[in-house]
Amino acid sequence: MGKDKIRRFAENATFRCVVQPGFEEVFRKDYALKGKWNRDFFGNDRPIVLELGCGRGEYTVALGERFPERNFIGVDVKGARLWRGAKTATENGMKNVAFLRTRIEFIDSCFAPGEVDEIWITFPDPQLNKNRIKKRLTAPQFLAMYARFLREGGMINLKTDSVHLHEYTKNLARGNGLPVAACCDDIYGTGFADEVLSIKTTYEQRFLQEGLPITYLRFGFGDRREFETIPFAPDEALLSAGVAVQR
Ligand SMILES: C[S@@+](CC[C@H](N)C(=O)[O-])C[C@H]1O[C@@H](n2cnc3c(N)ncnc32)[C@H](O)[C@@H]1O
């Protein structure tokens, strides 16, 4: 392991805003903070917003600055990445920002029903390999997990450069009858991006330099808690022929 990584891991352990449950604390088990984030961590009763796959935590920190009346938790398995956001939040004395280092697969061990107000998913891996479709962070199994802790009427925001993932998620939302509050296939080209949508993550900056349009989808669950797989032609092609697809 590189020296820089070791230094970041060591520093993470000193940051109050970094929460790092061990595998045995979340695997088939409720984590100690489940249902208690506001009482035991933030010390208030403000709405909690998650950023899943937060990387360096640009959305978590920037939203935390803009909305002091809300609490933000960036979730990522990579400690050396979320260190960046945690360092900024610590240096700026931000009391409404936390980082949870865990696999998203364990996230419903960490949050209780209704505990989360809103979710952001920022530039996740589109998982274009035919064996990885179920690993997409908007696949039915993941949505069912989020539905276990997202409050009634809560919204999911998906920002991605991947047209494939954007269309896949849109198709899944429509096929399951989920309420879609906003949908745009080029937020900067159409002038759709407002102040919040214009926050740029590390990956987003890279994709913008490549000239890729950035898409956005905002949807809720209505009264659905289980989600069906909906046929999606580009994935069918991927599955049957194993052809490569575009992002
Ligand atoms: C493509 S990067 C995007 C990072 C950041 N959102 C951005 O836009 O710069 C995807 C991030 O998701 C994290 N990630 C992917 N799958 C994950 C999982 N199952 N559990 C936790 N983190 C995950 C990776 O560690 C990585 O930091």
The ligand as a MOL file (V3000), in Angstrom:
LIG
                    3D

  0  0  0     0  0            999 V3000
M  V30 BEGIN CTAB
M  V30 COUNTS 27 29 0 0 0
M  V30 BEGIN ATOM
M  V30 1 C -17.0420 6.0780 -10.6660 0
M  V30 2 S -16.7380 6.4800 -8.9990 0 CHG=1
M  V30 3 C -17.6390 8.0050 -8.7600 0
M  V30 4 C -17.1910 8.7380 -7.5380 0
M  V30 5 C -17.8710 10.1050 -7.3010 0
M  V30 6 N -19.2950 9.9570 -7.0830 0
M  V30 7 C -17.6070 11.0100 -8.4670 0
M  V30 8 O -18.5610 11.2790 -9.2320 0
M  V30 9 O -16.4740 11.4810 -8.6020 0 CHG=-1
M  V30 10 C -17.7700 5.3030 -8.1660 0
M  V30 11 C -17.5250 5.2780 -6.6580 0
M  V30 12 O -18.4460 4.3500 -6.0970 0
M  V30 13 C -17.7690 3.5580 -5.1470 0
M  V30 14 N -18.4840 2.2730 -5.1150 0
M  V30 15 C -18.7750 1.4810 -6.1660 0
M  V30 16 N -19.4420 0.3870 -5.7680 0
M  V30 17 C -19.5750 0.4910 -4.4230 0
M  V30 18 C -20.1660 -0.3230 -3.4320 0
M  V30 19 N -20.7830 -1.4510 -3.7600 0
M  V30 20 N -20.1250 0.0850 -2.1540 0
M  V30 21 C -19.5090 1.2530 -1.8230 0
M  V30 22 N -18.9300 2.0730 -2.7160 0
M  V30 23 C -18.9680 1.7020 -3.9920 0
M  V30 24 C -16.3480 3.4280 -5.6410 0
M  V30 25 O -15.4600 3.1660 -4.5760 0
M  V30 26 C -16.1340 4.8000 -6.2710 0
M  V30 27 O -15.5580 5.7230 -5.3740 0
M  V30 END ATOM
M  V30 BEGIN BOND
M  V30 1 1 1 2
M  V30 2 1 2 3
M  V30 3 1 2 10
M  V30 4 1 3 4
M  V30 5 1 4 5
M  V30 6 1 5 6
M  V30 7 1 5 7
M  V30 8 2 7 8
M  V30 9 1 7 9
M  V30 10 1 10 11
M  V30 11 1 11 12
M  V30 12 1 11 26
M  V30 13 1 12 13
M  V30 14 1 13 14
M  V30 15 1 13 24
M  V30 16 1 14 15
M  V30 17 1 14 23
M  V30 18 2 15 16
M  V30 19 1 16 17
M  V30 20 1 17 18
M  V30 21 2 17 23
M  V30 22 1 18 19
M  V30 23 2 18 20
M  V30 24 1 20 21
M  V30 25 2 21 22
M  V30 26 1 22 23
M  V30 27 1 24 25
M  V30 28 1 24 26
M  V30 29 1 26 27
M  V30 END BOND
M  V30 END CTAB
M  END
